[in-house]
Amino acid sequence: MPSDVFIDGARCLERIRKLYKLWQNTNNEDGTDVLTHENDAIRSADAIIIVRGQKEDDFTYSKTAAMQTWLFGYVMHDVLVVFCQDSVIIFAGSKKINYLKKIESEQNNKENAPRNFNFLVRKDNDEKNFADIIEQIKQSHQGKTLGIFSKDKMDGTFGEQWKDCLSQHSFTTVDISASVGYLLSIKDNEELGLIRKACEITGKLYSKHLKDQVVNTVDSER
């Protein structure tokens, strides 16, 4: 990762709270569920797993990359994040952990916020850390069902190690892609501002540069 990485701890914690709020069966003001039967799979998850292995094509869309960007502002490889009932586990290399600890500094006792963050640093032999993570998952709610992004791949050594670890246990899985898709579709003021700015830049780029190129290309093919 670049040396000038900045993690907005307050923003990340606020978005983690939104995830927990969605996960913990929050209703609308009129008492109806905010989710529908088409995207409520997250409710059956006892823990939520977000894991990204080795560096992939940055242009390849995945829910994991989208979720990391939404939370951290960056896509991070070889990182495992586990959301448990009362805690968040982040397992990564030492440099990434140093960046991500800014989230913990913003921790408070607000509603829907996890009670603590557990940062684990990757080492040559991660069997003990994986075992600790599994035990914490088993203590989250019923400890049986993992919320995952079923279409995302866990490539590389780190991803394979995590898959091997899971294969030794009898967890069931549920695809939470639709639930997270709903969560990411709701834009806050900061996101709306960035979208407006991107639209303005795109419009100027088209009108001042791309438009003439398109017209010239069309004319040359007549």
Secondary structure, 3 states (H helix, E strand, C coil): CCCCCCCCHHHHHHHHHHHHHHHCCCECCCCCECCCCCCCHHHHCCEEEEEECCCCCCCCCCHHHHHHHHHHCCCCCCEEEEECCCEEEEEECHHHHHHHHHHHHCCCCCCCCCCEEEEEECCCCCHHHHHHHHHHHHCCCCCCEEEECCCCCCCHHHHHHHHHHHHCCCCEEEECHHHHHHHHHCCCHHHHHHHHHHHHHHHHHHHHHHHHHHHHHHHHCC
